[in-house]
Amino acid sequence: MPELRKDPITGRWVIISTDRAKRPSDFSRDQVKMKGGFCPFCYGNESKTPPEVLAFRPNKNGGPSAERDSPGWTVRVVPNKFPALGIEGGLNRQAQGMFDKMNGVGAHEVIIETPDHNATLATLPEKRIEDVLWAMRDRILDLRQDKRFKYILLFKNHGEPAGASLEHAHSQLIALPILPKQVIEELEGAKQYYIYKERCVFCDIIRQELADNLRVVSENKDFVTMGPYAPRFPFETWILPKRHESAFENSPSHVYESLAKAVKDLLVRADRVLENPSYNLVVHSSPLQEPINDHYHWHIEFMPKLTKTAGFEWGTGFYINPTPPEEAVKFMREVDVSAAQPVGTQNH
C-alpha cells in the first residue's frame, strides 16, 4: 500500500509508492503508448481494464450493449490499473519520531471519454462532452459517501508533455483522505476575502471581468470563459459558473449542458490558436465535507503546456509568463468556432 507522508516544515503531504520503488535505471524516459499499438480503452478490449464502475450505454433494454464490460458504451469509468492510492483499508495515522504518516488510502479512477480512439475532447459533439461531465458528477456523488475521503480531484492530461500515458481520450479522478496544501491555500484566500468584504471573490472577479471585457474569451447563459488577471502560464484560461456554486457536483442539471458548450468552445479555440496543444485541465471544487458555502466558487482551470517550469519557479514559487493574458485573449477571441472541426487535429 502507498504511504502519505507529511513534510514537517510546509505541511505538504506527499504520496510515496513504497510497494513500487523504482531503481535508478527505471527513471530513463518512460515508454508511453502513443501513436499506435494496443489500446486497452478501445472497443473490444474491456477485459483488459479493471471492471467498470460506471458506463453509459444507449441500449438500456437488453442486448449485448447492455452487458457490463462489453462494447456498446459511450462513456466508461474504470479503476486505474496503476493507482496512486489504494481503495482498501484504514488510514492508520501514526508518528514516526517527529514525522507523520498514514496509509495511502483513496480512489483512483479513469473516465474513458469516448470509444473512438482517434477522437479528442475538442472534437466530440457537445452531447458527448456533457455525458463525460455527468459521469464525473455521478462518481463524485458515489465516492463522497465514503467518510475516509475529504477531497476529490478531477483532471485531464492531454498529450505526452502534459503527463498522458495513453493517447485515447480520458480524464482521471482521485479521491484523497486529506486536503492538498494548494487547495487549502485557495480556500483560505477565498475565505479571507469573504470575511473582509462579505462577497465571494470569484463572483466579484466575474462581475468585473464582464464589465471590463478585457480578458473575457467567451460566455454563454451559465458560464464565462476568461484569462485570469495573473496567469501562471501563457494562455491559461478559466471557466467559471456565473451563478455562485461551491461544488461541481451540486450544480443544477441544466448547467452541465452549458458547461459542455463552454468546454467545447475553449478547446476548439485552443486547438486553432495553439495548433492542438498538450494541456492540463483541472476542476477546482469545494471539499467533500463543506460542499455548500458562501466563499468558494468551483471552476475549471485550463493550462496548455507551452513553457517549462524550471529552477527559478521551483526555488521561489514565482511563475514567469511571457504572454500577457490580454494578448492571449485577443488571439482566442478571434477564432470562428462556428466553422468546421479544428484543422490539423492530431492525436497525442
Residue pairs with C-beta under 8 A, 6 or more apart in sequence:
1 18
1 19
1 86
1 88
1 89
1 103
1 104
1 105
2 15
2 16
2 17
2 18
2 19
2 84
2 85
2 86
2 103
2 104
3 15
3 16
3 18
3 101
3 102
3 103
3 104
4 13
4 14
4 15
4 16
4 101
4 102
4 103
4 104
4 177
4 178
5 13
5 14
5 16
5 99
5 100
5 101
6 12
6 13
6 14
6 99
6 100
6 101
7 13
7 14
8 98
8 99
8 100
10 181
11 181
12 181
13 178
13 180
13 181
15 84
15 85
15 104
16 104
17 84
17 104
30 165
32 160
32 164
32 165
32 166
33 39
33 165
33 166
33 167
34 160
34 166
34 167
34 347
34 348
35 167
35 347
38 45
39 45
39 117
39 166
39 167
39 168
40 48
40 49
40 81
40 166
41 49
41 76
41 110
41 112
41 117
41 166
41 168
41 170
42 115
42 117
42 168
43 71
43 115
44 71
46 52
46 69
46 70
46 71
46 76
47 69
49 78
49 81
49 110
50 78
50 79
50 80
50 81
51 68
51 69
51 78
51 79
52 68
52 69
52 73
52 76
52 77
52 78
53 77
53 78
53 79
53 109
53 139
53 142
54 75
54 76
54 77
54 135
54 138
54 139
55 68
55 73
55 75
55 76
55 77
56 73
56 74
56 75
56 76
56 131
56 134
56 135
57 65
57 66
57 72
57 73
57 74
58 65
58 72
58 74
59 65
59 66
59 72
60 66
63 72
64 70
64 71
64 72
65 71
65 72
65 73
66 72
71 115
73 115
74 114
74 115
74 128
74 131
75 111
75 112
75 113
75 114
75 128
75 131
75 132
75 134
75 135
76 111
76 112
76 115
77 109
77 110
77 111
77 112
77 135
77 139
77 173
78 109
78 110
78 112
79 87
79 107
79 108
79 109
79 110
80 108
80 109
80 110
80 172
83 106
83 107
83 108
84 104
84 106
84 108
84 174
85 104
85 105
85 106
85 107
85 108
85 174
85 175
85 176
86 103
86 104
86 105
86 106
87 105
87 106
87 107
88 105
89 103
89 105
90 103
90 105
90 148
91 102
91 103
91 105
91 148
91 177
92 102
92 103
93 100
93 101
93 102
94 100
94 101
94 102
95 101
102 177
105 148
105 177
106 148
106 149
106 174
106 175
106 176
106 177
107 143
107 146
107 149
107 173
107 174
107 175
108 172
108 173
108 174
108 175
109 139
109 172
109 173
109 174
110 170
110 171
110 172
110 173
111 132
111 135
111 136
111 139
111 170
111 171
111 172
111 173
112 168
112 169
112 170
113 119
113 121
113 124
113 128
113 132
113 169
113 170
113 171
114 124
114 128
114 169
116 169
117 167
117 168
117 347
118 347
119 169
120 158
120 169
120 267
120 345
120 347
120 348
121 129
121 132
121 156
121 158
121 169
121 263
121 267
122 264
122 267
122 268
122 270
122 271
122 342
122 345
123 341
123 342
123 345
124 132
124 169
124 264
126 257
126 260
126 261
126 264
127 260
129 260
129 263
129 264
130 256
130 257
130 259
130 260
132 171
133 256
133 259
133 260
133 263
134 256
136 154
136 171
136 173
136 248
136 249
136 283
137 248
137 249
137 251
137 256
139 173
140 152
140 154
140 173
140 248
140 249
141 249
143 149
143 152
143 173
143 175
144 152
144 249
144 288
144 291
146 175
148 177
149 175
149 176
149 177
149 288
150 176
150 177
150 178
150 179
150 287
150 288
150 289
151 175
151 176
151 178
151 179
151 180
151 183
151 287
151 288
152 173
152 174
152 175
152 176
152 285
152 288
153 173
153 174
153 176
153 180
153 282
153 283
154 171
154 172
154 173
154 248
154 282
154 283
154 285
155 171
155 172
155 174
155 280
155 281
155 282
155 283
156 170
156 171
156 172
156 279
156 280
156 281
156 282
157 163
157 164
157 172
157 280
158 164
158 169
158 278
158 279
158 280
158 281
158 348
159 277
159 278
159 279
159 305
159 348
160 278
160 348
161 278
161 305
162 278
162 279
162 280
162 305
162 348
163 280
164 278
164 348
167 347
167 348
171 281
179 187
179 287
183 284
183 287
186 284
186 296
187 286
187 287
187 295
187 296
189 201
190 200
190 201
190 202
190 295
190 296
190 297
191 295
191 296
193 199
193 200
193 201
193 204
193 295
194 200
194 201
194 294
194 295
195 295
197 204
200 244
200 294
200 295
200 296
200 297
201 295
201 297
202 240
202 244
202 296
202 297
202 299
203 244
203 297
205 229
205 240
206 224
206 240
206 242
209 215
209 216
209 224
209 226
210 216
210 219
210 224
214 326
214 329
215 226
215 227
215 228
215 229
215 325
215 326
215 329
216 224
216 225
216 226
216 329
217 225
217 226
217 227
217 237
217 266
217 269
217 329
217 332
217 333
218 224
218 225
218 262
218 265
218 266
218 269
218 333
218 337
219 225
219 242
220 258
220 261
220 262
220 265
221 242
221 258
222 241
222 242
222 243
222 254
222 255
222 258
222 259
222 262
223 239
223 240
223 241
223 242
223 258
223 259
223 261
223 262
224 239
224 240
224 242
225 237
225 238
225 239
225 262
225 265
225 266
226 237
226 238
226 240
226 329
227 235
227 236
227 237
227 238
227 325
227 326
227 328
227 329
227 332
228 236
228 237
228 238
228 325
229 325
231 321
231 325
231 328
232 303
232 319
232 321
233 303
233 304
233 306
233 307
233 319
233 321
234 304
234 306
234 307
234 321
234 322
234 323
234 328
235 270
235 273
235 274
235 304
235 306
235 323
235 328
235 331
235 332
236 301
236 302
236 303
236 304
236 321
236 325
236 328
237 266
237 270
237 301
237 302
237 328
237 332
238 299
238 300
238 301
238 302
239 259
239 262
239 263
239 266
239 299
239 300
239 302
240 297
240 299
240 300
241 251
241 255
241 259
241 297
241 298
241 299
243 255
244 294
244 297
245 251
245 255
245 297
245 298
246 285
246 286
246 290
246 291
246 292
246 293
246 296
246 297
246 298
247 285
247 286
247 291
247 292
247 298
248 283
248 285
248 298
249 285
249 291
250 291
250 292
251 259
251 298
263 300
265 337
266 302
268 335
268 337
268 341
268 342
269 332
269 335
269 337
270 277
270 279
270 302
270 304
270 332
271 277
271 342
271 345
272 335
272 342
272 343
273 331
273 332
273 334
273 335
274 304
274 306
275 344
276 342
276 344
276 345
276 346
276 348
277 304
277 305
277 306
278 304
278 305
278 348
279 302
279 303
279 304
279 305
280 302
280 303
280 305
281 300
281 301
281 302
281 303
282 300
282 301
282 303
283 298
283 299
283 300
284 298
284 299
284 300
284 301
285 298
286 292
286 293
286 296
286 298
307 320
307 321
307 322
309 319
312 318
312 320
313 319
313 320
